[in-house]
């Protein structure tokens, strides 16, 4: 067991279950941050200290017990977003463009969106 209870909450299965089951409720922005951290944390190039920060934030996201329950209408994921943003800021040097691209790809498939570049092209 680690000293961080949220780090202990993290598991691969729990992460994917939470992201799939709560995609619509959590929203694109929350999931984009979570997926960026996930892809960064699972990258072999990411140092252990950064992975620990990322997995702890993802553990908070997964945890059913946090500051604002996720089922609370309208604000349930606001605390999760804050934790994910803070973690991302702390490890920003280890989040690569490819991590963001993978996150966007996954989200576009879940939210049935076209890629950002395709949307921009179609607006012209």
C-alpha positions in Angstrom: 0.0 0.0 0.0 1.2 3.5 -0.7 0.9 6.6 1.4 -1.6 8.0 -1.1 -5.0 6.4 -0.8 -6.0 7.6 -4.3 -2.9 6.0 -5.8 -4.2 2.8 -4.2 -7.6 3.3 -5.9 -6.1 3.2 -9.4 -6.4 0.1 -11.5 -6.5 -0.3 -15.3 -9.9 -2.0 -15.2 -11.4 0.6 -12.9 -10.1 3.4 -15.1 -11.7 2.0 -18.3 -14.9 1.1 -16.5 -15.3 4.6 -15.1 -14.4 6.4 -18.4 -16.8 4.3 -20.4 -19.7 4.3 -17.9 -19.5 8.0 -17.1 -18.4 9.5 -20.4 -21.5 11.5 -21.0 -21.9 12.7 -17.4 -18.2 13.5 -16.9 -18.0 15.3 -20.3 -15.4 15.7 -22.9 -13.1 18.1 -20.9 -12.8 15.9 -17.9 -12.2 12.8 -19.9 -9.7 14.5 -22.1 -7.6 15.4 -19.1 -8.0 11.9 -17.6 -7.0 10.2 -20.9 -4.0 12.5 -21.5 -2.7 11.6 -18.0 -3.5 7.9 -18.6 -1.5 7.7 -21.9 1.3 9.7 -20.3 1.4 7.5 -17.2 1.5 4.3 -19.3 4.4 5.6 -21.5 7.7 3.9 -20.7 9.5 7.3 -21.1 7.6 8.9 -18.2 9.7 9.0 -15.0 8.4 7.1 -11.9 7.7 10.3 -9.9 5.5 11.7 -12.7 3.7 8.4 -13.1 3.0 8.4 -9.3 1.4 11.9 -9.6 -0.6 10.8 -12.7 -1.9 7.6 -11.2 -2.8 9.3 -8.0 -4.9 11.8 -9.9 -6.5 9.0 -11.9 -7.2 7.2 -8.7 -9.1 10.2 -7.4 -11.0 10.3 -10.6 -11.9 6.6 -10.2 -12.7 6.8 -6.5 -16.4 6.8 -5.7 -15.6 8.8 -2.5 -14.3 12.2 -3.2 -15.0 15.9 -2.3 -18.1 16.1 -4.5 -19.9 12.9 -5.3 -19.8 12.2 -9.1 -23.6 11.7 -9.2 -24.3 15.2 -8.0 -26.0 17.0 -10.9 -24.0 19.6 -12.8 -21.0 19.8 -10.4 -20.2 16.1 -9.7 -17.0 16.0 -11.7 -15.8 19.6 -11.0 -13.5 18.4 -8.2 -12.2 15.6 -10.4 -11.4 18.1 -13.1 -9.5 20.3 -10.6 -7.4 17.3 -9.5 -6.7 16.3 -13.1 -5.7 19.8 -14.1 -3.4 20.2 -11.1 -1.7 16.9 -11.8 -1.3 17.7 -15.5 0.3 21.1 -14.5 2.8 19.3 -12.2 3.9 16.8 -14.9 3.4 18.9 -18.1 6.9 18.3 -19.3 6.1 14.6 -19.6 2.8 14.9 -21.5 3.7 14.4 -25.1 1.7 15.5 -28.2 1.0 11.9 -29.0 -0.7 11.4 -25.6 -3.1 14.2 -26.5 -3.7 12.8 -29.9 -4.5 9.4 -28.5 -6.9 11.0 -26.0 -8.6 13.0 -28.8 -8.9 9.8 -30.9 -10.6 7.9 -28.1 -12.9 10.7 -27.2 -13.9 11.3 -30.8 -14.9 7.7 -31.1 -16.9 7.9 -27.8 -18.6 11.2 -28.5 -19.0 10.6 -32.3 -17.0 13.7 -33.1 -14.9 14.4 -36.1 -11.3 15.3 -35.4 -10.6 19.0 -34.6 -8.8 19.5 -37.9 -11.7 18.0 -39.9 -14.1 20.3 -38.0 -11.9 23.4 -38.8 -11.7 22.3 -42.4 -15.5 22.0 -42.7 -16.0 25.4 -41.3 -14.1 27.0 -44.2 
